[in-house]
Amino acid sequence: MSPAQQALLVLVHLRCGDSLARLTASFELSPTTCYRYVTEAVALLAAHAPSLDQAPAGRQRKVTILNGTITATFLVRWTGQHKRWRVHRKRTYDVNLQALSGDTGQLLWISDGLPGSPTT
């Protein structure tokens, strides 16, 4: 695949939430290749993202909003810790994301995924 097609695959996954199985069929890739493209792109984006210390720099006297949300996720690795991600009330696996944004909605920082269960 060309770099543009790889970027499109990752954008479809991140923006539309298409599963890797659907992406595999749509882009005619093997599941392993599809997974590799998505994980490599997410790691690249994370490496270029600012840290929490860097995000509010230079924002004196500007509005900065801290907010969090719990988002459903499709995949959870089956490990000894997988139960921490389970929200029994909703019967789903969820991820808790915390974010800093500016007054016009620009994303300044977002946390790593945290377990979505309120009992942790």
C-alpha positions, -999 to +999 in steps of 0.1 A: +000+000+000+011+035-006+016+058+024-016+077+014-036+045+015-021+036+048-030+070+062-065+066+049-068+032+066-058+046+099-081+076+096-110+054+088-102+033+119-097+063+142-125+085+129-152+061+120-144+033+145-144+006+118-131-027+132-100-043+120-120-071+104-140-045+083-108-027+074-092-060+063-121-066+039-123-030+027-086-026+020-080-062+009-052-067+035-043-095+059-054-090+095-018-089+106-009-062+081-039-041+090-031-043+127+005-034+121-004-003+100-028+009+127-005+003+157+025+019+139+005+050+130-009+054+165+026+050+180+039+077+156+011+101+165+018+095+202+055+101+198+048+135+183+021+145+208+030+170+236+033+158+272+010+171+299+038+195+311+042+209+276+006+213+266-005+243+287+028+262+281+023+297+268-014+296+277-014+322+305-047+341+307-063+317+282-091+293+288-080+257+291-106+230+297-099+196+313-125+170+305-129+133+305-150+107+288-155+070+288-156+055+254-165+019+243-137-001+229-138-032+207-106-049+216-091-058+250-062-081+253-071-111+274-046-108+302-049-109+340-058-072+339-086-074+313-113-072+340-102-037+350-114-025+316-149-042+319-178-019+329-203-044+344-232-019+345-230-014+307-217-049+299-189-035+277-152-029+278-145+009+280-115+032+280-113+064+301-097+093+282-088+126+298-081+156+276-070+193+277-085+216+251-083+253+244-113+277+243-119+271+206-118+233+209-082+226+197-069+195+214-038+203+235-032+170+252-049+136+257-041+109+282-032+073+276-062+051+278-071+043+314-094+015+325-130+024+321-143+007+352-153+031+380-142+005+406-105+008+398 
